[in-house]
Amino acid sequence: MENLFLCGAAKTCITPSAELLPNLHGLQNRWFGGVLDDIYCRAIALDNGTSRALLISMELDKIPYPERMMTAITDATGIPEELVTIVAVHTHSAPVTGHRPDEGPNFLDRKPRQVQKAAHEYGDFLISQLLSAVTAALDRLRPARMGIGTGQSYINVYRNTWYDRKNEDGSVTRLLALGADPSRPIDHTITALKFETPDGHPIAYFINYPVHCCVLHTNRLCDGKFGLSGDIAGFVSRHLEQEEDCVAIWSSGAAGDINPSSMLEVYYPDPDTGDVVTRSLDGDYGLLESIASRHLADVKKVLRTIVCDRTALPLAGQVEWSETPGLQPEKPYQVRLHLLRLNDILLFGASGEFYSSFGKLIRDLLPADHVIVMNHESSLYAQSGYIADDETLLLPDTDLPGISHTNMKPGYFRESLIRLCMKMYQDVS
């Protein structure tokens, strides 16, 4: 059968240099002591003869300079913004970069001068490596075909948990905080795209799964200091690439309220007071290997089922901004939304962390057989943070990350999302 589209893929290493790393901060002011595993930028380029599109991932917690990066890409390639997807895998063990005024300890402007300088140097390096990956992927375009598959992986768990906190007068106050609630039904779906040559050799994979990449969050595995890692995403991608000589992108689904089932940072009720206890366990890299290996086996099972039967690739994309009232009257709550169509497959991304209920809403709304929802797509275009549902925002007692200082005002975003979802779908159809 005649091939009507081309695919190319490449990756570049974005591990900071040994000179730069000691002056970079991780999340929550953690100092790096070394590298547990290298982190990468990956790019998949697609061409249908009239249009080109890019799928890009970076093994960072967020996309730090999305406007600069998008401008650099469009200037270098001529590919318009609506056909470029840039996702961060949301590893919690990578350097913090980008402008983050709403993130407390991650706001670089409050850091020591040497930290700010290192972060800016690292940002320039990231843009250079991003362009190298994109250019190489485009240079490697070759005839291709595509397929999609789905399966299940049970390494994730709902993380918002109720605690019964005993007060001094003997009464009990209920508090919602981080933990693990395995009774809460969540999405365990792996969705994977496979791009291969006409003779069946894999060129690239694009994998999506809803979980935070934070198994090694709070690790002290490099001489008692923080160790850099791509976490679950990096582990899965590296092993697939080593085994199959291809490029493998892993992306996070709607996982704002979903954690790995095992991680170094644990939360549990105090046996005496019932209050939430947060503790960092001593451990080693084996914890990541154990949980990521199980996930990798589940991913491979899905990949083996994929039949690459799509040899034509209609490409279309649309970007919209949701702007709703914020808790601060002078500051609206903004989320950048992006819909990319690849044949009969829709990739829907947001500049923040969708709670799992929004992932389900989007999949139910969009009338397509295959809908992939992506968190941290061009993350810092807006200070979107956690995109929590009204059910959570309206609770009186919460100790959840991002909820206490979000500018998201309940009662508005859901309707805005529904309206823009349908508009974007009509535009790309």
C-alpha positions as CSV (number, residue, x, y, z in Angstrom):
1,M,0.0,0.0,0.0
2,E,1.3,3.5,-0.9
3,N,2.6,5.4,2.1
4,L,0.9,8.8,2.5
5,F,2.8,10.0,5.4
6,L,6.3,10.2,6.9
7,C,7.7,9.9,10.4
8,G,11.0,10.7,12.0
9,A,12.2,10.7,15.6
10,A,15.2,11.8,17.7
11,K,16.2,12.5,21.3
12,T,18.8,14.7,23.0
13,C,20.2,14.5,26.5
14,I,19.1,17.4,28.8
15,T,21.0,16.3,31.9
16,P,22.7,19.4,33.3
17,S,26.5,19.5,33.3
18,A,28.5,18.6,36.4
19,E,29.4,22.3,36.8
20,L,25.8,23.5,36.6
21,L,24.0,20.8,38.6
22,P,25.2,21.8,42.1
23,N,23.6,25.3,41.7
24,L,20.3,24.1,40.4
25,H,17.4,23.5,42.7
26,G,14.9,20.7,42.5
27,L,11.3,21.0,43.8
28,Q,10.9,22.4,47.3
29,N,14.5,23.7,47.5
30,R,16.2,20.4,47.2
31,W,19.9,20.5,46.3
32,F,21.2,18.0,43.8
33,G,24.1,15.7,44.7
34,G,24.3,13.8,41.4
35,V,22.6,12.0,38.6
36,L,20.6,8.7,39.1
37,D,19.7,8.5,35.4
38,D,20.0,10.9,32.5
39,I,17.0,12.9,31.4
40,Y,16.1,13.6,27.7
41,C,14.1,15.7,25.3
42,R,12.4,13.6,22.6
43,A,10.7,14.5,19.3
44,I,8.5,12.7,16.8
45,A,8.0,14.5,13.5
46,L,5.0,13.7,11.2
47,D,4.5,14.7,7.6
48,N,1.4,14.0,5.4
49,G,2.7,15.7,2.3
50,T,0.9,19.0,2.9
51,S,1.3,19.5,6.7
52,R,3.8,18.7,9.4
53,A,3.3,18.1,13.1
54,L,5.5,17.6,16.1
55,L,5.1,15.5,19.3
56,I,7.7,16.6,21.9
57,S,8.4,15.5,25.4
58,M,10.9,16.8,28.0
59,E,11.8,14.9,31.2
60,L,11.1,17.9,33.4
61,D,8.4,18.7,35.9
62,K,6.9,21.4,33.6
63,I,7.7,23.0,30.3
64,P,9.7,26.0,31.6
65,Y,9.7,28.5,28.7
66,P,6.9,27.5,26.4
67,E,6.6,30.8,24.6
68,R,10.3,31.0,23.8
69,M,10.4,27.3,22.9
70,M,7.3,27.5,20.6
71,T,8.6,30.6,18.9
72,A,12.0,28.9,18.3
73,I,10.3,25.8,16.9
74,T,8.0,27.7,14.5
75,D,10.8,30.0,13.4
76,A,13.1,27.1,12.7
77,T,10.6,24.7,11.1
78,G,7.6,26.7,9.8
79,I,5.3,24.3,11.7
80,P,2.5,26.4,13.3
81,E,1.8,26.3,17.0
82,E,-1.4,24.4,16.7
83,L,0.5,21.4,15.2
84,V,3.1,21.3,17.9
85,T,2.6,19.4,21.2
86,I,5.2,19.8,23.9
87,V,4.6,17.8,27.1
88,A,6.6,17.6,30.3
89,V,6.6,14.1,31.9
90,H,6.3,15.8,35.3
91,T,9.2,14.0,37.0
92,H,9.6,15.4,40.5
93,S,13.4,14.8,40.3
94,A,14.5,17.3,37.7
95,P,15.7,20.9,38.0
96,V,13.2,23.7,38.5
97,T,13.2,26.3,35.8
98,G,10.8,28.9,34.4
99,H,8.8,31.7,35.9
100,R,6.7,30.4,38.8
101,P,5.4,33.3,40.9
102,D,2.5,31.2,42.3
103,E,4.7,28.2,43.5
104,G,6.2,29.4,46.7
105,P,9.6,27.7,47.1
106,N,9.9,27.2,43.3
107,F,9.8,30.9,42.5
108,L,13.3,31.5,41.1
109,D,13.2,35.3,41.6
110,R,13.5,34.6,45.4
111,K,16.5,32.3,45.0
112,P,20.2,33.2,45.6
113,R,21.9,34.8,42.6
114,Q,23.9,31.7,41.7
115,V,20.7,29.6,41.6
116,Q,19.0,32.2,39.3
117,K,22.1,32.3,37.0
118,A,22.3,28.5,36.8
119,A,18.6,28.2,36.1
120,H,18.8,30.7,33.2
121,E,21.9,29.0,31.7
122,Y,20.1,25.7,32.0
123,G,17.0,27.2,30.3
124,D,19.1,28.3,27.3
125,F,20.6,24.8,27.1
126,L,17.1,23.3,27.1
127,I,16.0,25.4,24.2
128,S,19.2,24.5,22.2
129,Q,18.7,20.7,22.9
130,L,15.0,21.0,22.0
131,L,15.8,22.5,18.6
132,S,18.5,19.8,18.0
133,A,15.9,17.0,18.7
134,V,13.3,18.6,16.5
135,T,15.8,19.2,13.6
136,A,17.1,15.6,13.8
137,A,13.6,14.2,13.8
138,L,12.6,16.2,10.7
139,D,15.9,15.1,9.0
140,R,15.0,11.5,9.6
141,L,11.5,11.6,8.1
142,R,10.8,8.3,6.2
143,P,7.7,6.4,5.0
144,A,5.6,5.2,7.9
145,R,2.3,3.8,9.1
146,M,0.6,4.2,12.5
147,G,-1.5,2.2,14.9
148,I,-3.0,2.6,18.4
149,G,-3.5,0.2,21.3
150,T,-4.8,0.3,24.9
151,G,-4.4,-1.8,28.0
152,Q,-4.3,-1.6,31.7
153,S,-1.6,-0.9,34.3
154,Y,-2.3,-1.0,38.1
155,I,0.6,1.0,39.4
156,N,-1.5,4.1,40.2
157,V,-3.8,5.0,43.1
158,Y,-6.2,7.9,43.9
159,R,-4.2,10.1,46.3
160,N,-6.7,12.3,48.0
161,T,-7.6,10.7,51.3
162,W,-9.8,11.6,54.3
163,Y,-8.2,11.8,57.8
164,D,-10.2,11.9,61.0
165,R,-8.2,14.3,63.2
166,K,-8.9,14.2,66.9
167,N,-9.1,17.6,68.6
168,E,-8.2,18.5,72.1
169,D,-11.8,18.5,73.2
170,G,-12.3,15.0,71.9
171,S,-14.2,16.0,68.8
172,V,-13.1,14.8,65.4
173,T,-12.5,17.0,62.3
174,R,-12.3,15.5,58.9
175,L,-9.4,16.6,56.7
176,L,-8.7,15.8,53.1
177,A,-5.0,15.4,52.4
178,L,-2.5,13.3,50.4
179,G,-2.5,9.6,51.0
180,A,-3.8,6.6,49.1
181,D,-7.4,5.6,48.6
182,P,-7.5,2.3,46.6
183,S,-11.2,2.1,47.0
184,R,-11.7,5.1,44.7
185,P,-12.2,4.0,41.1
186,I,-9.6,5.7,38.8
187,D,-8.4,5.3,35.2
188,H,-5.8,2.6,34.8
189,T,-5.6,2.9,30.9
190,I,-2.4,2.9,29.0
191,T,-2.9,4.3,25.5
192,A,0.0,3.9,23.0
193,L,0.7,5.1,19.5
194,K,3.1,3.1,17.4
195,F,4.9,4.5,14.3
196,E,6.8,2.0,12.2
197,T,8.4,1.6,8.8
198,P,6.5,-0.2,6.0
199,D,8.6,-3.3,6.8
200,G,7.5,-3.2,10.4
201,H,10.5,-1.7,12.2
202,P,9.5,0.7,15.1
203,I,10.3,4.3,14.6
204,A,8.7,5.8,17.6
205,Y,6.1,5.2,20.4
206,F,3.9,7.8,22.1
207,I,2.6,6.4,25.5
208,N,0.1,8.0,27.8
209,Y,-0.8,7.0,31.3
210,P,-2.4,8.8,34.3
211,V,0.1,8.9,37.2
212,H,2.5,11.4,38.8
213,C,6.1,10.6,38.1
214,C,7.2,11.0,41.8
215,V,8.4,7.6,43.0
216,L,11.8,9.2,43.8
217,H,10.5,12.5,45.1
218,T,12.4,13.4,48.3
219,N,15.2,10.9,47.5
220,R,18.5,11.3,49.2
221,L,20.4,8.8,47.0
222,C,23.4,10.9,46.0
223,D,25.6,11.2,49.1
224,G,22.6,12.2,51.1
225,K,21.5,14.8,48.5
226,F,18.8,14.8,45.8
227,G,19.4,12.6,42.8
228,L,18.3,13.6,39.3
229,S,16.0,11.1,37.5
230,G,13.3,10.8,34.8
231,D,11.4,8.6,37.3
232,I,8.7,6.3,35.8
233,A,8.7,8.1,32.4
234,G,12.4,8.0,32.0
235,F,12.7,4.3,33.0
236,V,10.0,3.2,30.6
237,S,11.3,5.3,27.6
238,R,15.0,4.2,28.1
239,H,14.3,0.5,28.3
240,L,12.0,0.5,25.2
241,E,14.6,2.5,23.2
242,Q,17.5,0.2,24.2
243,E,15.4,-2.9,23.3
244,E,13.9,-1.7,20.1
245,D,16.2,1.0,18.6
246,C,13.5,3.6,18.5
247,V,12.3,6.8,20.3
248,A,9.7,6.3,23.0
249,I,7.8,9.3,24.5
250,W,5.9,8.8,27.7
251,S,3.3,11.4,28.7
252,S,1.1,11.9,31.8
253,G,-2.6,11.6,31.5
254,A,-5.1,13.4,33.8
255,A,-3.3,12.6,37.0
256,G,-3.7,15.7,39.2
257,D,-5.1,13.5,41.9
258,I,-3.3,10.2,41.1
259,N,0.0,9.0,42.5
260,P,2.1,5.9,42.1
261,S,1.1,3.1,44.4
262,S,4.6,3.1,45.9
263,M,6.9,6.1,46.5
264,L,9.6,7.3,48.9
265,E,7.4,10.0,50.3
266,V,4.5,8.5,52.2
267,Y,1.4,9.8,54.0
268,Y,-0.5,8.1,56.7
269,P,-2.7,8.8,59.8
270,D,-1.0,9.4,63.1
271,P,-1.9,6.4,65.2
272,D,-2.7,8.6,68.2
273,T,-4.3,11.8,66.7
274,G,-5.4,10.6,63.3
275,D,-3.7,13.7,61.8
276,V,-1.8,13.3,58.5
277,V,1.8,12.3,58.8
278,T,4.2,13.1,55.9
279,R,7.5,11.1,55.9
280,S,10.3,10.5,53.5
281,L,11.4,6.9,53.7
282,D,15.0,5.7,53.4
283,G,15.2,3.6,50.3
284,D,17.2,3.0,47.1
285,Y,16.8,3.1,43.4
286,G,15.2,-0.4,43.5
287,L,11.9,1.1,44.5
288,L,11.7,2.9,41.1
289,E,12.9,-0.2,39.3
290,S,10.2,-2.4,40.9
291,I,7.2,-0.2,40.1
292,A,8.5,1.1,36.7
293,S,9.3,-2.4,35.6
294,R,5.8,-3.5,36.3
295,H,4.5,-0.6,34.3
296,L,7.0,-1.3,31.5
297,A,5.7,-4.9,31.2
298,D,2.2,-3.6,30.9
299,V,3.2,-1.1,28.2
300,K,5.0,-3.8,26.3
301,K,1.9,-6.0,26.4
302,V,-0.1,-3.1,24.8
303,L,2.6,-2.5,22.2
304,R,2.5,-6.1,21.1
305,T,-1.2,-5.8,20.3
306,I,-0.9,-2.8,18.0
307,V,-1.6,-3.2,14.3
308,C,-0.2,-0.3,12.3
309,D,-3.0,0.0,9.7
310,R,-3.2,3.8,9.2
311,T,-1.3,4.9,6.1
312,A,-2.9,8.3,5.7
313,L,-2.6,11.0,8.3
314,P,-4.9,13.9,8.3
315,L,-3.4,16.6,10.5
316,A,-5.2,19.4,12.2
317,G,-4.8,21.4,15.4
318,Q,-6.4,24.1,17.5
319,V,-5.4,26.2,20.5
320,E,-7.8,28.0,22.7
321,W,-7.5,29.8,26.1
322,S,-10.0,29.3,28.9
323,E,-10.3,32.5,30.9
324,T,-12.6,32.4,33.9
325,P,-13.0,34.5,37.0
326,G,-10.3,34.0,39.6
327,L,-10.3,34.3,43.3
328,Q,-8.3,37.5,42.9
329,P,-10.8,39.8,41.1
330,E,-8.0,41.5,39.0
331,K,-6.5,38.2,37.9
332,P,-8.5,35.8,35.8
333,Y,-7.8,32.0,35.9
334,Q,-6.3,30.9,32.6
335,V,-5.7,27.5,31.1
336,R,-4.2,27.0,27.6
337,L,-5.9,24.1,25.8
338,H,-4.6,22.3,22.7
339,L,-6.3,19.8,20.5
340,L,-4.3,17.9,17.9
341,R,-5.9,15.5,15.4
342,L,-3.9,12.6,14.0
343,N,-6.1,10.7,11.6
344,D,-9.0,9.4,13.9
345,I,-7.0,10.1,17.1
346,L,-7.4,13.2,19.2
347,L,-4.7,14.4,21.6
348,F,-6.1,17.0,24.1
349,G,-3.6,18.9,26.3
350,A,-3.7,21.5,29.0
351,S,-1.2,23.9,30.6
352,G,-1.8,22.5,34.1
353,E,-2.7,19.3,35.9
354,F,-6.2,18.0,35.1
355,Y,-7.8,16.1,38.0
356,S,-9.0,12.7,36.8
357,S,-12.6,13.7,36.7
358,F,-11.7,16.2,33.9
359,G,-9.9,13.5,32.0
360,K,-13.1,11.4,32.0
361,L,-15.2,14.5,31.0
362,I,-13.1,15.2,28.0
363,R,-13.1,11.6,26.8
364,D,-16.9,11.5,27.2
365,L,-17.3,14.9,25.4
366,L,-15.2,14.4,22.3
367,P,-17.0,12.1,19.8
368,A,-13.9,10.1,18.7
369,D,-12.9,6.5,19.2
370,H,-9.5,7.5,20.6
371,V,-9.0,10.5,22.9
372,I,-5.7,11.0,24.7
373,V,-5.7,13.5,27.5
374,M,-2.3,15.1,28.4
375,N,-1.3,17.0,31.5
376,H,1.6,19.6,31.4
377,E,1.3,20.4,27.7
378,S,3.2,23.7,27.4
379,S,2.8,23.9,31.1
380,L,3.9,27.4,32.1
381,Y,2.1,29.2,29.3
382,A,-0.2,30.0,32.2
383,Q,0.0,29.6,36.0
384,S,-2.8,27.0,35.7
385,G,-1.4,24.7,38.4
386,Y,-3.8,21.9,39.6
387,I,-7.0,22.0,37.5
388,A,-9.2,20.7,40.3
389,D,-12.9,19.9,40.2
390,D,-15.5,22.0,42.1
391,E,-16.1,19.0,44.4
392,T,-12.6,19.4,45.8
393,L,-12.4,23.2,45.6
394,L,-15.5,23.6,47.7
395,L,-14.5,21.3,50.6
396,P,-14.1,23.3,53.8
397,D,-11.1,21.3,55.2
398,T,-8.3,20.4,52.8
399,D,-4.5,20.1,53.0
400,L,-3.9,19.3,49.3
401,P,-1.0,20.7,47.3
402,G,-2.0,23.6,45.1
403,I,-5.5,23.9,46.4
404,S,-4.9,26.4,49.2
405,H,-3.2,29.0,46.9
406,T,-4.9,28.3,43.5
407,N,-6.5,31.3,41.8
408,M,-9.2,28.9,40.4
409,K,-12.6,30.0,41.4
410,P,-15.2,27.3,41.7
411,G,-18.2,27.2,39.4
412,Y,-16.8,28.4,36.1
413,F,-14.1,26.2,34.5
414,R,-16.1,23.1,33.8
415,E,-18.6,25.0,31.6
416,S,-15.7,26.8,29.8
417,L,-13.9,23.5,29.2
418,I,-17.1,21.9,27.7
419,R,-17.7,24.9,25.4
420,L,-14.1,25.1,24.2
421,C,-13.8,21.3,23.8
422,M,-16.7,21.2,21.4
423,K,-15.5,24.3,19.5
424,M,-12.0,22.9,19.1
425,Y,-13.4,19.5,17.9
426,Q,-15.5,21.2,15.2
427,D,-12.5,23.3,14.1
428,V,-10.3,20.2,13.6
429,S,-13.0,18.1,12.0
